[in-house]
Amino acid sequence: MKRIHFTAEDLARTRVATTIGVAAETFDSVKLLKDRDASLTFRRWYVSVRGRLGEQAGPLAALIPQRGPLVDAMSLMGDTASVDEAVDNLMAAPRALLRLELENIDFRPADRSWAQALMDGDREARLQVAAALRTCHSITVAPYWSRMRSHLNEVRSGYVDTMAGGGVEQLLAAVCGPSVRWRPPVLEMAHPRHADIHLNGRGLVIAPTLFSTQQVEFLQPSLDPARAPVLAVPALSGTSLETALWEGAGEPTPLSLDDLLGRTRAAVLRTAVGGCGTTELARRLNISPATASHHTTVLRNARLVTTRREGKAVLHTITSLGIALLGHTPHN
């Protein structure tokens, strides 16, 4: 078990981010492709991309063993949303960082000589990883990145709302799951090895992820002890809104309602066509009542829905402007 110790200063410096970076998401997507039992949430994506990664993806796949430690792609290539910047970071990464990230990887015998050259700083080996990253990214992530980024932004907004309503400790409790438990002032995470980690005033960055699906991960910068570690939290739970992430990606379409408003807010607008209360909206879309209320407020301010009280409840109804918007923008 890992035990992450917080001080009052750490809680004050804890913040939220939108993504762990396109490089880390690409690594995780390739790892997910190796899982033949991918959840239904990813089934449409899996069917769309499987079989399309050729030999060029080999160097990236070699860095993702079936068991044992994995490469921390965020430490190597940063949390940037640009694959070009990620490649630049890889090419400039210190040799000591490469060695630290790779020395405990369980490489296949056929890859060990190449991996040793990569650890030794061989430029050609780095270029091979960079080319594989670009190839995999172009197939597994890039066609879906616009929707992915929209979803990640929404999740981050939810984190912000939770912090605003109950502080960092409430957010830490909210991201807990079967493998993570918040026991103030310690965050306990299931792990094969026992370790006590003291943040020492650095705080923590909490970031949602899409392709890292198994459990919350703790990512600690290997060669930068002053930098805040990252808690990477899976952001998909299997709702119909989330499975729609993979529909029709890569097809040339006009700006969609989801692109215009954000996926959840667009779903709220569609659901309000026949009139709907806040609690019912939350139930239908599998979101919290607070999130439903936030989105209806934004839509009401934009004159896309109206809200009226009926007894103790409120009813949200789409306006003529909202109906016109639905009629002139394609659905994702």
C-alpha positions in Angstrom: 0.0 0.0 0.0 1.1 3.6 -0.7 0.4 6.1 2.0 0.5 9.7 0.7 0.8 12.1 3.6 -0.7 15.7 3.4 0.1 18.7 5.5 -2.1 21.8 5.7 0.3 23.4 3.2 -0.1 20.4 0.8 -3.9 20.7 1.0 -3.7 24.4 0.2 -1.4 23.7 -2.8 -3.5 20.9 -4.3 -5.0 21.8 -7.6 -6.8 20.2 -10.6 -5.6 19.8 -14.2 -7.4 18.9 -17.4 -5.2 16.1 -18.7 -2.2 14.0 -17.9 -1.0 14.7 -21.5 -1.5 13.3 -24.9 1.7 11.1 -24.7 0.4 9.4 -21.6 -3.1 8.9 -23.1 -1.5 7.4 -26.2 0.6 5.0 -24.1 -2.5 4.0 -22.2 -4.5 3.6 -25.4 -2.0 1.1 -26.8 -2.0 -0.8 -23.5 -5.8 -0.9 -23.7 -5.6 -2.4 -27.2 -3.7 -5.3 -25.8 -6.6 -6.0 -23.5 -9.0 -8.3 -25.4 -11.6 -7.8 -22.6 -11.9 -4.0 -23.0 -15.1 -2.8 -21.3 -18.2 -1.9 -23.3 -17.3 1.8 -22.8 -14.4 1.3 -25.2 -16.0 -1.3 -27.5 -16.7 1.1 -30.4 -13.3 2.6 -30.2 -11.7 -0.8 -30.0 -13.4 -2.1 -33.1 -12.5 1.1 -35.0 -8.8 1.1 -34.3 -7.8 -2.6 -33.8 -5.6 -4.0 -36.6 -4.6 -0.5 -37.8 -1.4 -0.3 -35.8 1.4 -1.7 -38.0 5.1 -2.5 -37.3 5.8 1.2 -36.7 4.0 0.9 -33.4 6.5 -1.7 -32.3 8.9 0.5 -30.3 6.0 1.9 -28.2 4.5 -1.5 -27.7 7.9 -2.7 -26.5 7.7 -0.2 -23.7 4.4 -1.6 -22.4 5.0 -5.0 -21.0 2.2 -7.4 -20.0 3.3 -7.3 -16.3 5.5 -5.3 -14.0 6.2 -1.6 -13.8 5.3 0.7 -16.7 7.0 3.7 -18.2 5.7 7.0 -16.8 5.1 8.7 -20.1 4.1 12.0 -18.4 7.5 12.2 -16.7 9.3 11.6 -20.0 7.1 13.7 -22.3 5.2 16.1 -20.1 1.4 16.7 -19.8 1.2 18.7 -23.0 -1.8 18.3 -25.3 0.5 18.6 -28.4 2.1 15.5 -29.7 4.9 17.6 -31.3 5.8 19.1 -27.9 5.7 15.6 -26.4 8.2 14.4 -29.0 10.4 17.4 -28.4 10.4 16.6 -24.7 11.3 12.9 -25.4 14.2 13.9 -27.6 15.5 16.4 -24.9 14.9 14.1 -21.9 18.1 13.5 -19.8 19.7 10.2 -20.2 19.4 9.7 -16.4 15.6 10.0 -16.6 15.4 7.5 -19.4 17.5 5.0 -17.5 15.4 5.6 -14.3 12.2 5.0 -16.2 13.3 1.9 -18.2 15.7 0.0 -15.9 12.9 -1.9 -14.2 10.8 -2.7 -17.2 10.4 -6.4 -18.0 11.4 -6.2 -21.7 11.0 -9.2 -23.9 14.4 -10.9 -24.8 14.0 -9.7 -28.4 13.8 -6.1 -27.2 16.5 -6.0 -24.6 19.4 -4.9 -26.8 17.3 -2.1 -28.3 16.1 -1.0 -24.9 19.7 -0.9 -23.6 20.6 1.4 -26.5 17.6 3.6 -25.6 18.7 3.8 -22.0 22.2 4.7 -23.1 20.8 7.7 -25.0 21.0 6.4 -28.5 19.4 9.0 -30.7 18.1 6.5 -33.3 16.3 4.5 -30.6 14.6 7.7 -29.4 13.6 8.6 -33.0 12.0 5.2 -33.3 9.9 5.8 -30.1 9.0 9.2 -31.4 7.8 7.8 -34.7 5.8 5.1 -33.0 4.2 7.7 -30.7 3.1 9.8 -33.7 1.8 6.7 -35.5 -0.2 5.4 -32.5 -1.4 8.9 -31.6 -2.7 9.5 -35.1 -4.9 6.3 -35.0 -5.9 5.8 -31.3 -6.2 9.4 -30.0 -6.1 12.1 -32.6 -9.5 11.3 -34.2 -11.2 11.5 -30.8 -9.2 14.2 -29.2 -11.7 17.0 -29.6 -14.4 15.1 -27.8 -12.0 13.7 -25.3 -10.7 17.2 -24.4 -14.3 18.4 -24.0 -15.1 15.5 -21.6 -11.9 16.1 -19.7 -12.8 19.8 -19.3 -16.2 18.8 -18.0 -14.7 16.4 -15.5 -12.2 19.1 -14.4 -15.1 21.5 -13.9 -16.8 19.0 -11.7 -13.6 18.8 -9.6 -13.6 22.5 -9.3 -17.2 22.6 -8.2 -16.5 19.9 -5.6 -13.5 21.9 -4.2 -15.6 25.1 -4.2 -18.4 23.4 -2.2 -16.4 21.3 0.2 -12.7 22.0 -0.2 -9.8 19.8 -1.2 -10.6 17.1 1.3 -14.1 16.6 -0.1 -12.5 16.2 -3.6 -10.0 13.7 -2.3 -12.9 11.7 -0.8 -14.9 12.0 -4.0 -12.1 10.4 -6.2 -11.7 7.5 -3.9 -12.8 4.1 -5.0 -12.2 0.4 -4.3 -8.4 0.9 -4.3 -8.1 4.3 -2.8 -9.2 5.6 0.6 -8.9 9.1 2.2 -8.1 8.8 5.9 -7.2 12.4 6.8 -4.4 13.4 6.5 -3.4 10.4 4.5 -4.5 9.1 1.1 -4.1 5.3 1.0 -3.7 3.5 -2.3 -3.6 -0.2 -3.0 -0.1 -1.1 -4.3 2.1 -4.3 -4.3 4.8 -2.5 -2.4 4.4 -0.5 0.9 5.6 3.1 0.8 5.1 6.3 2.8 5.2 9.4 0.6 5.4 12.8 2.1 4.4 15.7 -0.2 6.5 18.1 1.8 4.6 21.2 0.9 4.4 20.4 -2.9 0.7 19.7 -2.9 -0.9 17.4 -5.4 -2.2 17.7 -9.0 -5.5 15.8 -9.6 -6.1 15.1 -13.3 -8.7 13.0 -15.1 -7.6 10.4 -17.7 -9.6 8.5 -20.3 -7.6 5.5 -21.4 -6.2 4.7 -18.0 -9.2 2.7 -16.8 -8.1 0.2 -14.1 -7.5 2.4 -11.0 -6.3 5.7 -9.7 -2.5 6.1 -10.3 0.1 8.2 -8.4 2.7 9.7 -10.8 5.7 11.1 -9.2 8.4 13.1 -11.1 11.5 10.9 -11.1 14.2 13.6 -11.2 12.3 16.7 -10.0 11.6 16.4 -6.3 10.2 20.0 -6.1 7.5 19.3 -8.6 4.0 18.3 -7.4 3.1 14.6 -8.1 -0.1 13.8 -10.1 -3.0 11.7 -9.1 -4.4 10.4 -12.4 -8.1 9.5 -12.0 -10.1 7.5 -14.6 -12.8 9.7 -16.0 -15.1 7.2 -17.7 -17.7 5.2 -15.9 -19.7 3.6 -18.8 -22.6 6.1 -19.2 -24.2 6.5 -22.7 -22.8 10.0 -22.9 -19.3 8.6 -22.5 -19.7 5.8 -25.1 -20.7 8.5 -27.5 -17.1 9.8 -27.4 -16.2 7.3 -30.1 -19.1 7.8 -32.5 -18.4 9.2 -36.0 -14.9 10.4 -35.2 -12.7 11.4 -38.1 -15.7 12.1 -40.4 -15.9 15.6 -41.9 -18.9 17.1 -40.3 -20.2 20.6 -39.5 -19.7 21.9 -36.0 -22.0 19.7 -33.9 -24.1 20.7 -30.9 -21.7 18.7 -28.7 -18.8 20.7 -30.0 -20.6 23.9 -29.6 -22.0 23.4 -26.0 -20.0 20.5 -24.6 -21.4 17.0 -24.6 -23.2 17.0 -21.3 -24.7 20.5 -21.7 -25.9 19.5 -25.2 -27.5 16.3 -23.7 -29.2 18.5 -21.1 -30.6 20.7 -23.8 -32.0 17.7 -25.8 -33.5 16.2 -22.6 -35.3 19.5 -21.9 -37.3 19.3 -25.1 -40.3 17.9 -23.3 -39.7 19.6 -20.0 -37.7 18.1 -17.2 -36.9 18.7 -13.6 -33.4 18.9 -12.2 -33.6 15.6 -10.4 -35.0 13.8 -13.5 -32.3 15.4 -15.7 -29.6 14.1 -13.3 -31.2 10.6 -13.3 -31.6 10.4 -17.1 -28.0 11.6 -17.8 -26.3 9.8 -14.9 -24.9 13.0 -13.5 -25.2 14.7 -10.1 -28.1 17.1 -9.4 -25.5 19.8 -8.8 -24.0 19.3 -12.2 -27.5 19.3 -13.8 -28.4 22.5 -12.1 -25.1 24.1 -13.2 -25.7 23.3 -16.9 -29.3 24.4 -16.8 -28.2 27.7 -15.3 -25.7 28.2 -18.2 -28.4 27.3 -20.8 -30.9 29.6 -19.1 -28.5 32.5 -19.2 -28.0 31.8 -22.9 -31.8 31.8 -23.4 -31.8 28.2 -24.6 -34.1 27.0 -21.7 -36.5 28.5 -19.3 -37.1 27.5 -15.7 -40.2 27.7 -13.7 -41.1 26.5 -10.2 -43.9 24.0 -9.7 -44.4 23.6 -6.0 -41.1 22.4 -4.5 -39.7 21.4 -7.9 -38.5 23.3 -10.9 -39.2 22.5 -14.5 -36.7 23.2 -17.3 -38.1 23.6 -20.8 -36.3 24.3 -24.1 -37.0 27.7 -25.7 -37.7 28.4 -29.3 -34.1 29.5 -29.7 -32.9 26.2 -28.2 -35.2 24.3 -30.6 -33.8 26.3 -33.5 -30.3 25.5 -32.4 -31.1 21.7 -32.2 -32.5 21.9 -35.7 -29.5 23.6 -37.3 -26.6 21.6 -35.7 -25.9 17.9 -36.3 -25.9 15.5 -33.4 -22.8 13.6 -32.5 
